[in-house]
Amino acid sequence: MDWWLAKYWSINPMLAVAWVLWVIVSVVLHELGHGLAAIRRGDDTPRLTGHMTWNPMVHMGGWSLIMFALFGFTWGMMPVDPSRFRGRYADAYVAFAGPMVNLALFALCTVLAVLWIVFAKGVPDPLNSNMRILLTVGVFINIVLFLFNLLPVPPLDGWRILSNFSRPYARLWQGENGAVIGMIAFALVFFVIGGRIAGFGMNLAGDIIASGVRLFR
C-alpha cells in the first residue's frame, strides 16, 4: 500500500502540501475554538494549561502527529473543566464551538475559491492551479471535519452536545459498558460512516464551488 503523502505528491505536490497545511491549521483552530468558548463560559483551564497557543504540538501531541504522518488523519485536544462552566447548556456551547470554526473556514475557503476561479483567470500556472488546489482542499477538509465531529458518539463533539440536552443519552455512555459501547460505536462510525462523509464532502465541495462560479456568469 502506497504511503498517502507519496501518493498525493505523485498526483500533484501542491495537493500534498495543501493537505498537510489544512489538516494542521483546521485542527489547531478547531481546538482554539473550544478553548475560547470554555473561557467565555468561565473555565480558564485552556489558558492555565498553556493550550491557547498556535503550536500544533500542544494541541495534537506526539501520537496524533505520528498517526497523521502514517495515515493522513489526526485529532487534537483541548483540556477543559465542565464543572467551571456557567450556563445550563455551556457544555454544548463549548463542544459546538470547534465544529463552528470548521464551518467558518469552509465558508471562507469557498468564497475565496470562487473569487479566485472567477477573477484570477489571467494568473499563469502553476500559481493559478496551485491556489485552486489549496483553496479546494480547505473547503473539503473543513466541511468533512464539521460533519464528522457532529456525529453523536464519543469522543466526538456531537456526543457532548447531545448529552448536554439529553440526560438519558449521557447516561448511556457512563460506566464500563458505556466505554465499550463508545469504542464500538466510534469504530463503526470511523470505518463505515467516515468514508461516506468524506465522499459526500468531496462532492459537496465541488458542487458548491461550481455553483458559486456560475453566479458570476
Secondary structure, DSSP 8 states (H G I E B T S, - for coil): ---HHHHHHHH-HHHHHHHHHHHHHHHHHHHHHHHHHHHHTT--HHHHTT-SSS-HHHHHHHHHHHHHHHHS---------GGG--STTHHHHHHHHHHHHHHHHHHHHHHHHHHHHHH-TTS-TTHHHHHHHHHHHHHHHHHHHHHHHTSSSTTSHHHHHHHHH-HHHHHHT-HHHHHHHHHHHHHHIIIIIHHHHHHHHHHHHHHHHHHHHHTT-
